[in-house]
């Protein structure tokens, strides 16, 4: 099988499996990894090389940027203490803890090389954990903490990886030099990401062209990453900061830009997430072929995996309760949570693409390089299987659920009501001295605005089964049928030659926007 056919099969097969997993509500990353492992044994399947530079630039960078766009800057800021403890503190703790275990476990392995392994396996990949959390309704704060951790921990781990890789290669890195390298990566990456994000935001506001604005957004993560890496700072952190800045200021863009950008990134996320987990599984045969005898390494892999899992548990519980116990201000602002919350967070430590990318980036001349790659692969697959199979059960058994939906709906309804009153007041100002035609139009707009305000309040009462169909639900149902009829008529006229395809596309776009608004209101 030619490599082109293999790549095509990888993309199409991964997307098909992802659709099946979503259809039957099972973990897509877990199934894709297992499918990749199985496919690696098929005769005629050419190995798709896991080039770390390509994976970091073309896979990890857009995934991180898209996640940052959708993240809450305010939520991350409000939870900066727990996120920092996980994204920086836990990564460092795991690096040294796992490194010491590997140093003791593998004969002949130097401490610096063992710490390289520790840095490689330190950062968890929260893609699958967040997918499970969304499906099972984890509290918003837990999701924010896990998402914030996944955005920042890669930068911490990759910086530590570079420091210890230099030491293992005999570059003579000192503690002071390592600290300087870490600060340069963190401060420099943050500065570059902020600067590019600010520049792009202000440029896009002056373009007034949604297509070009969305296209510019597509190249941002790659430009930011390359600039930061060329400056020897953290490209990952720069991408995250740029994404957070642009996502936070997205309301200042036009509606068409937001719609196009959201659709493009959702589609790209589906493709990249599907491919990356299948690609992880496909590496099994090449990794095993490089190390030869794998019996002793399997035992080492089990021990290292146990160290990775235990390090997270040992860190999360003290990091959750000690600051509250030691500092009254922290305890007052953020009361002690139930032990169920840190239990779920501590069991959300699946490894992913960053671990493998770092492992494959180790120079071939480094002693024990093949063993480190095998152990990194073992930890990645083992944690995906372990946590992927058990995390949904842990969440259900512990009953960690979002219970603030009613408060959210009350706040939304009140804000919607206030916004409608403000918009009606503005409408009255604009139509105070106009003719009857404009007054009639204003009355229609007023009724439509009031309908939007009432739609949110309707959801606060009894369910449709108890109270019957609400006016808002009836409006959406009837209007959707009307839109369907309009579409069919325009398509018939296009087919008969009465109108051109360009006219049809323009009308369909308008109708699609209206139906999207109906679907949004129904989902809320």
NORNORKA-V359549 format. One record per backbone hydrogen bond with DSSP energy under -0.5 kcal/mol. NH is the residue of the N-H (numbers start at 1). CO is the residue of the C=O. If there is no record, write none. Layout:
# NORNORKA-V359549
nh->NH co->CO
nh->NH co->CO
This chain:
# NORNORKA-V359549
nh->6 co->2
nh->7 co->3
nh->8 co->4
nh->9 co->5
nh->10 co->6
nh->11 co->7
nh->12 co->8
nh->13 co->9
nh->14 co->10
nh->15 co->11
nh->16 co->12
nh->17 co->13
nh->18 co->14
nh->19 co->15
nh->20 co->16
nh->21 co->17
nh->22 co->18
nh->23 co->19
nh->24 co->20
nh->25 co->22
nh->26 co->21
nh->28 co->26
nh->31 co->27
nh->32 co->28
nh->33 co->29
nh->34 co->30
nh->35 co->31
nh->36 co->32
nh->37 co->33
nh->38 co->34
nh->39 co->35
nh->40 co->36
nh->41 co->37
nh->41 co->38
nh->42 co->39
nh->45 co->42
nh->46 co->44
nh->49 co->47
nh->51 co->49
nh->52 co->50
nh->55 co->51
nh->56 co->52
nh->57 co->53
nh->58 co->54
nh->59 co->55
nh->60 co->55
nh->61 co->56
nh->63 co->59
nh->64 co->60
nh->65 co->61
nh->66 co->62
nh->67 co->63
nh->68 co->64
nh->69 co->65
nh->70 co->66
nh->71 co->67
nh->71 co->68
nh->73 co->71
nh->76 co->72
nh->77 co->73
nh->78 co->74
nh->79 co->75
nh->80 co->77
nh->83 co->79
nh->84 co->80
nh->85 co->81
nh->86 co->82
nh->87 co->83
nh->88 co->84
nh->89 co->84
nh->90 co->85
nh->91 co->86
nh->92 co->88
nh->93 co->89
nh->94 co->90
nh->95 co->91
nh->96 co->92
nh->97 co->93
nh->98 co->94
nh->99 co->95
nh->100 co->96
nh->101 co->97
nh->102 co->98
nh->103 co->99
nh->104 co->100
nh->105 co->101
nh->106 co->102
nh->107 co->105
nh->109 co->106
nh->114 co->110
nh->115 co->111
nh->116 co->112
nh->117 co->113
nh->118 co->114
nh->119 co->115
nh->120 co->116
nh->121 co->117
nh->122 co->118
nh->123 co->119
nh->124 co->122
nh->125 co->350
nh->126 co->124
nh->130 co->126
nh->131 co->127
nh->132 co->128
nh->133 co->129
nh->134 co->130
nh->135 co->131
nh->136 co->132
nh->137 co->133
nh->138 co->133
nh->143 co->139
nh->144 co->140
nh->145 co->141
nh->146 co->142
nh->147 co->143
nh->148 co->144
nh->149 co->145
nh->150 co->146
nh->151 co->147
nh->152 co->148
nh->153 co->149
nh->155 co->152
nh->156 co->152
nh->157 co->153
nh->158 co->154
nh->159 co->155
nh->160 co->156
nh->161 co->157
nh->162 co->158
nh->163 co->159
nh->164 co->160
nh->165 co->161
nh->166 co->162
nh->167 co->163
nh->168 co->164
nh->169 co->165
nh->170 co->167
nh->171 co->166
nh->178 co->174
nh->179 co->175
nh->180 co->176
nh->181 co->177
nh->182 co->178
nh->183 co->179
nh->184 co->180
nh->185 co->181
nh->186 co->182
nh->187 co->183
nh->188 co->183
nh->188 co->184
nh->189 co->185
nh->190 co->186
nh->191 co->187
nh->192 co->188
nh->193 co->189
nh->194 co->190
nh->195 co->191
nh->196 co->192
nh->197 co->193
nh->198 co->194
nh->199 co->195
nh->200 co->196
nh->201 co->197
nh->202 co->198
nh->203 co->199
nh->204 co->200
nh->205 co->201
nh->206 co->202
nh->206 co->203
nh->207 co->203
nh->207 co->204
nh->208 co->204
nh->213 co->209
nh->214 co->210
nh->215 co->211
nh->216 co->212
nh->217 co->213
nh->218 co->214
nh->219 co->215
nh->219 co->216
nh->220 co->216
nh->221 co->217
nh->223 co->219
nh->224 co->220
nh->225 co->221
nh->226 co->222
nh->227 co->223
nh->228 co->224
nh->229 co->225
nh->230 co->226
nh->231 co->227
nh->232 co->229
nh->233 co->228
nh->234 co->185
nh->235 co->233
nh->238 co->234
nh->239 co->235
nh->240 co->236
nh->241 co->237
nh->242 co->238
nh->243 co->239
nh->244 co->240
nh->245 co->241
nh->246 co->242
nh->247 co->243
nh->248 co->244
nh->249 co->245
nh->250 co->247
nh->252 co->249
nh->253 co->250
nh->258 co->254
nh->259 co->255
nh->260 co->256
nh->261 co->257
nh->262 co->258
nh->263 co->259
nh->264 co->260
nh->265 co->261
nh->266 co->262
nh->267 co->263
nh->268 co->264
nh->269 co->265
nh->270 co->266
nh->271 co->267
nh->272 co->268
nh->273 co->269
nh->274 co->270
nh->275 co->271
nh->276 co->272
nh->277 co->273
nh->278 co->274
nh->279 co->275
nh->280 co->276
nh->281 co->277
nh->282 co->278
nh->283 co->279
nh->283 co->280
nh->284 co->281
nh->287 co->283
nh->288 co->284
nh->289 co->285
nh->290 co->286
nh->291 co->287
nh->292 co->288
nh->293 co->291
nh->294 co->292
nh->298 co->294
nh->299 co->295
nh->300 co->296
nh->301 co->297
nh->302 co->298
nh->303 co->299
nh->304 co->300
nh->305 co->301
nh->306 co->302
nh->307 co->303
nh->308 co->304
nh->309 co->305
nh->310 co->306
nh->311 co->307
nh->312 co->308
nh->313 co->309
nh->314 co->310
nh->315 co->311
nh->316 co->312
nh->317 co->313
nh->318 co->314
nh->319 co->315
nh->320 co->316
nh->321 co->317
nh->322 co->318
nh->325 co->321
nh->326 co->322
nh->327 co->323
nh->328 co->326
nh->331 co->327
nh->332 co->328
nh->333 co->329
nh->334 co->330
nh->341 co->338
nh->342 co->338
nh->343 co->339
nh->344 co->340
nh->345 co->341
nh->346 co->342
nh->347 co->343
nh->348 co->345
nh->356 co->352
nh->357 co->353
nh->358 co->354
nh->359 co->355
nh->360 co->356
nh->361 co->357
nh->362 co->359
nh->366 co->363
nh->369 co->366
nh->372 co->368
nh->373 co->369
nh->374 co->370
nh->375 co->371
nh->376 co->372
nh->377 co->373
nh->378 co->374
nh->379 co->375
nh->380 co->376
nh->381 co->377
nh->382 co->378
nh->383 co->379
nh->384 co->380
nh->385 co->381
nh->386 co->382
nh->387 co->383
nh->388 co->383
nh->388 co->384
nh->389 co->385
nh->390 co->386
nh->391 co->387
nh->394 co->390
nh->395 co->391
nh->396 co->392
nh->397 co->393
nh->398 co->394
nh->399 co->395
nh->400 co->395
nh->401 co->399
nh->402 co->137
nh->408 co->404
nh->409 co->405
nh->410 co->406
nh->411 co->407
nh->412 co->408
nh->413 co->409
nh->414 co->410
nh->415 co->411
nh->416 co->412
nh->417 co->413
nh->418 co->414
nh->419 co->415
nh->420 co->416
nh->421 co->417
nh->422 co->418
nh->423 co->419
nh->424 co->420
nh->425 co->421
nh->426 co->422
nh->427 co->423
nh->428 co->424
nh->429 co->425
nh->430 co->426
nh->431 co->427
nh->432 co->429
nh->434 co->431
nh->439 co->435
nh->440 co->436
nh->441 co->437
nh->442 co->438
nh->443 co->439
nh->444 co->440
nh->445 co->441
nh->446 co->442
nh->447 co->443
nh->448 co->444
nh->449 co->445
nh->450 co->446
nh->451 co->447
nh->452 co->448
nh->453 co->449
nh->454 co->450
nh->455 co->451
nh->456 co->452
nh->457 co->453
nh->458 co->454
nh->459 co->455
nh->459 co->456
nh->460 co->457
nh->461 co->458
nh->466 co->463
nh->467 co->463
nh->468 co->464
nh->474 co->470
nh->475 co->471
nh->476 co->472
nh->477 co->473
nh->478 co->474
nh->479 co->475
nh->480 co->476
nh->481 co->477
nh->482 co->478
nh->483 co->479
nh->484 co->480
nh->485 co->481
nh->486 co->482
nh->487 co->483
nh->488 co->484
nh->489 co->485
nh->490 co->486
nh->491 co->487
nh->492 co->488
nh->493 co->489
nh->494 co->490
nh->495 co->491
nh->496 co->492
nh->497 co->494
nh->498 co->493
nh->499 co->493
nh->504 co->500
nh->505 co->501
nh->506 co->502
nh->507 co->503
nh->508 co->504
nh->509 co->505
nh->510 co->506
nh->511 co->507
nh->512 co->508
nh->513 co->509
nh->514 co->510
nh->515 co->511
nh->516 co->512
nh->517 co->513
nh->518 co->514
nh->519 co->515
nh->520 co->516
nh->521 co->517
nh->522 co->518
nh->523 co->519
nh->524 co->520
